[in-house]
Amino acid sequence: MAKDKKQPRPKAETPKGFRDYFGAEVTERSEMLRQIAGVYHRYGFEALESSAVETVEALGKFLPDVDRPNEGVFAWQEADEEGKGDWMALRYDLTAPLARVYAQNRNDLPTPYRRYAMGPVWRNEKPGPGRFRQFYQCDADTVGAASVAADAENCAMLADTLEVVGIPRGDYVVRVNNRKVLNGVLEVMGLTGEDQRAAVLRTIDKFDKVGEAGVRELLGKGRLDASGAYIDGVGLSDAQAEPVLAFLTSKAADNAGTLLKLMVAVGESRVGIEGIDELAEIADLLAAQGYGPDRIVIDPSVVRGLGYYTGPVFEAELTFEITDEKGRKQQFGSVAGGGRYDDLVKRFTGQEVPATGVSIGVDRLLAALRAKGRIGQEAAAGPVVVTVMDRDRMADYQAMAVELRAAGIRAEVYLGNPKNFGNQLKYADKRNSPIAVIEGGAEKEAGVVQIKDLILGAEIAKNATLEEWKDRPSQYEVPRDQLVAKVREILEGQG
């Protein structure tokens, strides 16, 4: 009789494009989420936690990859009796679900509706360095407000948030533009075909990478890229391309100068002039609140999500330099952005509902703070470890931990094999524990406990001479009823 074939063991590996987060990283993210939520809440936004799963139909045109049905998202078809159930997908951002939530509950919600949402999103895209298929976003959106005062508020809130999480003034800038201005430029160019307009928009989106000269070539006949491959251009004449270049290079020394240059770029286009007027109003509103161009500035090079936005757009960029893996210096770049998208709810209701929002990439912000050495330099302190000298007295040790926790001190009892005391201290070291509590039979009989300052002990072992050990004890014997007070004193001394 043939033996049953053994099932191969599954590989213990993280799926491609995903990663695991351990203690300190999770704690740092939780703290950042708390700080961001605090700013959003102070601005009057209410929390919303929507489903992580939406129907693909509800996601609609907001899908990341509209050319391939259900691509760009993690999607599956629900089974029914005929095998024709709804297609479902994990949310790929926090904005598309808002459209469904607002349309579904609009009669019960205030207008405007101001909500913030935080949580993971999923993208079924090719992963790369620093590019994951699951990441966290923190969004705040105002639905039902047509005034650009809502857009100005988003820019101010974004600046405030960056400073609260640890990015000081001077290390960031919030850049503002308006999609209507670009529409005015396209109008002046006389482009009517959708394919050609789309090609121009894609070219504009490459301005940060290829610069003015590269955009000029791509709008014309084409150019060689860094790999030596030839990229076909849009085929515009120099005269046709000029309004685009004037638009992209209209950044001046101050907002007033930039607006004047943009007026030249849009000519007599009504929609273009409307966009410039909106930018001027945003600049005035921000200036009145004390947000100068050192923090928020009008910048025509911001062209994010061209097909998505309908009015003002903004992007937060970190301006300090970091060193990449090859030792090259480069600016950190964008960590947040947003804008106005007045078609958000129209798909569900048939009526245009104005909306504007901002989204912060938490993982990018955390990476920026680590790069600047503002977090992650020291391992987070672990719990106080109550060691076990006599396994028959586990209740005594648990009672110590309970007392410490009741006093607000993080504590745990060692639950491994207590036979080797050295292993217990190694465990405490691996946990980065600040203190170990020791009570053997002799201590129990005498009514005392030993409290070992593990941080000071490690410093003494590393740096001090034998003579200095005498003056700087790292282990104390105290009466049992003074356990909590002495632990607190040592923790305060450790900072």
Secondary structure, DSSP 8 states (H G I E B T S, - for coil): ---------------TT-----HHHHHHHHHHHHHHHHHHHHTT-EE----SEEEHHHHGGG-S-TTSTTTBS-EEE---TTS---EEEE-SSSSHHHHHHHHHHTTTS-SSEEEEEEEEEE-BS--BTTB-SEEEEEEEEEES--STHHHHHHHHHHHHHHHHHT--TTSEEEEEEEHHHHHHHHHHHT---HHHHHHHHHHHTTHHHHHHHHHHHHHTTEEE-TTS-EEE-----HHHHHHHHHHHT---SSHHHHHHHHHHHHTT-HHHHHHHHHHHHHHHHHHHTT--TTTEEE-TT--TTTTT-SSEEEEEEEEEEEE-TTS-EEEEEEEEEEEE-TTTTHHHHSS---EEEEEEEHHHHHHHHHHTTSSSSS-----EEE--S-GGGHHHHHHHHHHHHHTT--EEE--S-TT-HHHHHHHHHHTT-SEEEE--HHHHHHTEEEEEEHHHHHHHHHH--HHHHHHS-SEEEEEGGGHHHHHHHHHHHH-
